[in-house]
């Protein structure tokens, strides 16, 4: 793979340093960045916990990670309250700072999922700005590759059918159960979460060569003295200009530039690096032509309530997958949990033994009555609605771990951004590395685990809205067209 790591362009004092160290505020978002960097031809590993001292320098038993160009830490910041973020993020930010990357990226969802009380991007900005300093925090949410655009500060997102919607009118995001988006102007959205002042580099300001756009940025900084600078994203050309401005700011600072954004940050930087010759043109989409081998049986575990995932479940069931409903309420009630686990394991194992692929799912779309039942159960148990991802994800992960070992599975698909991190942790793995891209934002990953039975397991983690209707069959096949 191509690498610019040894060129030490961040201005730090040592010969080698990671280009990017990132924290993903949910698990599928973390793998989205993994894929983005893989497509740039850069070796990247995603850790479930901050890597131990020596891991990135090749000291100790994990010396296989010494040559990384970038690394990530998978988190759950998107589901945390501001108070929980104040406890969770500072130690992770400190570990990222110690690793000395040129850029520290706080990765958010490309649909800007957040609210004042849950996954506050404003709170993350405050904590990151306090820890890393800098003139301003770059903020970039658009990703043309994923159908996400920011135009004059307003954010737009494509739905699975390809139609682009303003964020507050998006059929899924405007109805998101945890963080419904009722405002498309990202500066106004952030103003409800933080007192930090935001400025905008809009598409007209970015419609220039980097030198001219850079002068316009400097003028905004001088006149407005912002804490945050939001970059519009409409197309690949202006995305590359935004990436060059962010890279120049990192070099000016001497490294450790704190940036908030979607995987558009990595695509912007990659485009800038290629445009300037720091990466060869061939590095773009370097892994997209690789195809994994098919598997005879695929296990899918879904905690998603997205209508897109509901269609995928229906298509898979019609194609012969065994679709097994997971009664989430019974699974989290202490008095019924053990019996429910045993029944689900037995039913899934029987189907796998018959040679069938299996889908374990907790809901079919946002109107599934089990969603309301789960919320009532949580209330009865004195728990918050946002606790559902943690509880259900841990249960689904334990089911997946047992089935993977007992049935000797080679590949598992997890659907649902809010549950994927908990599922991965329950599986007993400590790191992931991208092997192939299956769909925009969905890589097929190789797992690292201390358990030999799980080390090397292939794992696919997808957000609820991602993938076509026959995506489960595509994952089973290992890529290629599904008819």
N, C-alpha and C positions, 0 to 999 in steps of 0.2 A: 504493500500500500504506500501511496505517496505520503510524505510527511514534511511539515515545516517546523516540527518541534525543535530541532537542533539549531535553528537559525536565531533563536533567542531574540525575537523581534519585540518582545514585551518590555525590554529595557531593564530586566532584572539582572542580578549579578552572576548567576551561574549559567553553565553552558546548556543545560537542558531543563525545561519546565513544561508542564502540561499547558496546552493552548487554552483549554476550557475545563473548569471544574463546575459541575452544576448540581443543583438540588431540584428534584421534581416534586411539585406539590401534590401529585397523585401518581399512581404507578404506571398507568398506560401513557400518561404524559411523559414520564421518565423514559419509557421505551421509545416514544416518538422521537426524542432527541437522539437516542441511541441509533435509530434508523437514519436520522438526518446526517449525523456524523459519519456513519457507515457509507452513506451515499457520496460523501465528499472524499472517501478513500482513507479516512482516519481511523486508526484502531482505538476503540473506546470500550470500556467495561462499566457496567452499571452495578453498583454495590447496594445491597439492602440496608447496610449500616455504614457509617463513615469508615473508610479503610484504615486499618491499624497503621501505626507508624512503621515505616520500612516497606509496606506493601508496594507503594508506587516507585520506590527506589531499588527494588529487587533484593531487599534484605529479608531473610527468613523463609518460611515454607511457601509463600505466595510470590516467589521471584518471577513467575510467569507474567506478572503484570508490570514489569519494570519498563517496558517499551511503549507504554500507552501514550497516545497523543492527547487523549482527553479521558475524563472519568466522570461518573455521576453518582449521586446518592439518591435513592428512591425514598420519597417521603409521603406523608399524608396531610400536608399543610392545608390542602383544599377543604378538608373536613374539620379543621380545628377552629376553635374560638380564638379571638385575639389574645385572651389570657393564656390559652394553651400554646399559642404560637410564641409568646414571650418566653415560655419555658422550653419549648422544643427547638426553636431555631438558633439561638445564640451559640450553643455548643457545636452545632453542625457548621455554622458559619465560621467558627474559630478553626475547626478542622480543615475546612476548605481554604481558609487563609494560610494555614500552615503548609498546605500542599503547594502553595505559590503558583497557581495558574495565572495566565495572562488575563483571562476573563473569568469572573464568577457569575454564573447565570442562575437566577431564580426562575425556574421554568414553571409557567402557568399554562392553563388550558387555552387553546386557540379561540375558544368562545368566551374567554374572560370570566369564567365561572367564579363568582365571589359575591360577598355581601358584607355589610358592616359586622355581622355576627358570625359568619362562617367563611373561612378561607380568605380573609381580608387581604387583598393585594396591597392596600394602603398600609396595613400594619407591617407586612413583609418589607415594603419600601422603607418604612421608618427604621426597622431593625437593621436592614442591610446598609442603609445610608449611615447609620450610627457606627456600624462596625467597620465598613470599608472606606468611608469618606468619599472623596472625589468631588469634582465640580458639580456634577449632576448625575442622576441615574437614568440611563437610556431605557426606554420602554417601547417594545415592538411586539404587536400581537398578530399581525397579518401573516398568512402563509399561502401564497397563490397555489402551491402544490396541493394544499388541502382544501382549497376553496374558501379561504378566509381573507377578508380585505378590510382595510381601514382607509376611509376617504374623508378628508377634512374632519378627522377626529371621530367620525361615526363608524361603527364596526358592523360588518356584514358577514354572513356565513351561509355556505351552501348546505342544503338538506341532502339526504341520500339520493334523491332523484335528480340532483344537479341544479335545482332552482336556488338562486341566491336571495336570501332574506335579510332585511335589516334585523339586527340582533333582538330588538324588543318585539319583533313580529315573527321571529323564527318559530316554526311549529313545535319544536322540542325545547329549545332554550328558554323561550318565554314561559314555558310550563314546567321547567326543571323543578323536581320536588324539594331540593335543598336550597338552590340558589337561582330562583327564577329571574331572568334578565328583563327588567322593565325600562331600561335606558340604554340607547345605542351610542350616545356620546360618552366615550370612555373617560374624558376629563370630568364630566358631571358625575359619572358613576364612581370615580375615585374620590371625588369631593365629599361623598357620603362616608368614606372610609378613613380619610386622613386630611390633615390640614396642610400637608406638603403641597407646594405650588407646582402646577404642571403647565408646560409650554408645549407647542405643537410645531413639528416640522411636517407641513402638509405636502400633498403631492406636487403642488406647484413649486414649492421650495426645493423639492428633491429632483425636479425635472431639469437637471443640469449636470455638468461634469462634477466629480467630487470636489475639485478646488473651489468652484463657485458655490456649490451647496454648502461646503464647509464655511465659506465666508458668511452665508446666510445664517448658519447655525451660530456662529460667533456673535453675530449681531443680536440674535434672540437672547443669547446668554447675557450679553452686555446690557440689553434694554430691560429684560424681564427677570433676570437672576432666578431662574427656576430651580426647583429641587429635582423635578422629573422632566424629561423631554420625551414626548410621545412622537414616534415616527409613523406617518401614514405608510400603508403598503397597498399598492394597486397592481403592480406588475413586476416582472423579474428585473427589468432595467433599473427601476427606482429602488427595488429591494437591494440590488448590488451597491447603489450609492449609499443607502442607509448603512449597509454593512461596512463600507469603507470608512464612514464617519465614526462608527462605533469602534472599529479597529484602531483608527488614529487616536481616539480619545484614550483607549487602553494603553497605547504606546506613550502618549503624553503623560499619563499618570504613572507609568513605570510598572504596569501590571496590577492585577487585583481589582480591575474595574467591575463594579457591581452592576449587572444588567438584569432587567425583568422582562420576560416575554415568553412567547410560544417557541416552538421549534423554528419559527421564522428567523430567530436570532442566528441559528446555525446555518440556515440556508442563505441568509444575508451575508454572513461572514464568508461562507464557502464561495459565493458568487464574487465577493470582493477579492478573495485570495486568488481565484482563477483569473479575474480581469487584470490583476496586477502581476500575474506570472508566479505568485508564491506557490500556487498549486497548478499542476498541468491541467489543460482542458479535459483530458480523459478521466480525471478524478470524479467528475460529476456522474452520479448514478452508477458508480463502479460495481456495486453488488447486485443491481437490479436484474441482471440477466442470468444469475445463478439460480438453479432450481433444485430444491430438496427432493429427496426420494419420497414416494407415497408411503403411507402407513396403512396396515390392514385394519386397524381400529383406532378411532380418535375419541378421546374423552373431552367433552365440552362442559364447563361449569359456568353458569350464568347467573349473576346477581343484577343484571341490567333490566330496567323497566322501559327501555327505549322501544318505540314502534319498529325501528329498523331491526333490532335484535329479535323482536317478536316474529317478524317476517322470516328471518333466518332460521329460527327454530321450526317454524311451520314447513319451510322448504326442506330442511334436513329430515324432519319426521316423514314427510312424503317420500323422501328418497331412501327410507329404510333405517334411519337413526332411531334408537329407542329414546323417546322423550319422556323423562321422569320428572314430575313436579316435586319440588322441594317445599314442603309446608313450613315456611320460615317460622311461623308462630309456634308450632310444635317443637321446632328445633331449638328455639331459644328459651322455651319454658323448662325449668329444671326438672319438673315432674314428668315431662314427656320426651325430653331430649334423647336419653339413652335408647329408648325403644325406637324412636324415629330414625336415629343414626343407623341402628342395626338393620332396620327395614330397607332404608335407602341403599346401604352397602350391599345387602343381599340381592336386591332387585337389579342394581347396576352391574354387579359381578356376574349375575346369571346372563344378562344380555351380552356382556363382554365375552363370556365363555362360549356363547353361541356365535361369536365372530362379528357381532354388531357393534357399531359405534354408538355412543351414549351421550345424551344431553341431559344434564341435571340443571333445572332452571327453577327460579323462585317466582317469576312473573312473566306474563306475556303482554307486554305493553303497559302504558301508563294508566290504563283504566282497569287493570286486573284487580278483582276484588280482594285478592290476598294482600295487596299493598295496604289497604285500609285495615285489614285484620291484623297485620303486623304492627301498624302504628298503635292500634288499640292495645295490643299485647304489651308493647313497650311502655305505654302509659300505665298499664296495670302493674308492671314490674318496677315502676318508678324510674324508667330510663327515658332518654331523649330520642326524638326521631332520628337524629344524626348518628346515634349509636348502632343503627341497623347495619350499616356497612361493616363496622368492626365485628359485630357479633356474627352476622351471616357470612362474611368473608372468611373468618376463622373456621367456621363450621364447614364451608365448602372446601377450604384448603385442606382440612384434615381428611375429608372424604376423598379428595383427589389424591392425597399422599398415599392413603391406604390402597386405593384402587390401582395407582401407578405401580406400587411395589408388588401387590398380589397378582395383578394381571400382566405384569411385565410391559407396561405401556412405554412407547417411545416418544409420544407427542401429546400435549394437552393444550387446549384452547380455553382461555378465560375471557368472558365477556362482561364488561362493566368496569368503568374507570375507578369508581369509588370502592369497589370490593377487590380489585386485582392485587393491590399491595398486600392486603391481609391474606389473600389466598397464597401468594408467593411466599410469604413468611411462614405460613403454616406448612407449606410443602417442604421446608427445611433446606432451602438453598441460600447462598450468600452473595451470588453475583450472576450477572447475565452478560452475554456478548452476542451481538447481532450476527446472524449467518446469511440472512436473505430478506428481501422485502417481499411481502405478499400483497399489500395494498397500501395506499398512502397512509402513513402513520401507524402501520402495523407490521413490525418485523417478526421474523421467526428467529428465536434466540436459543443459544446453547446455555444450559445452566451449569453453575459450579456449586457443588455440595460436598460436605464432608462425608455424606452417606453415599457409598459406592453405588447403591441401587438407584440413586437419583442424580448422581453426577453425570452430566452429558445429556440429560433429558431435554427434549426440545419443547419450548414453551412459547405460545403465542398469546399476547395480551392485547385485547382490543377494547376501545371505548364503545359505548352503547350505540352510537350513531354510525360507526365505521363499517365499511364493507358492503358488498352487494348482497342480494337476497340469497345467493348460493355460496356465501363466503365460507360456511363450515365445510362444505364439500371441497372447496378450493384448498383449505388448510389441510384436509385429509390427503389430498392429492399431492400437496407440496408445491403449489403454484400452477401456472398454466391456465388455459381457458377451461371453464366448466360449462357444459351444454345441458 
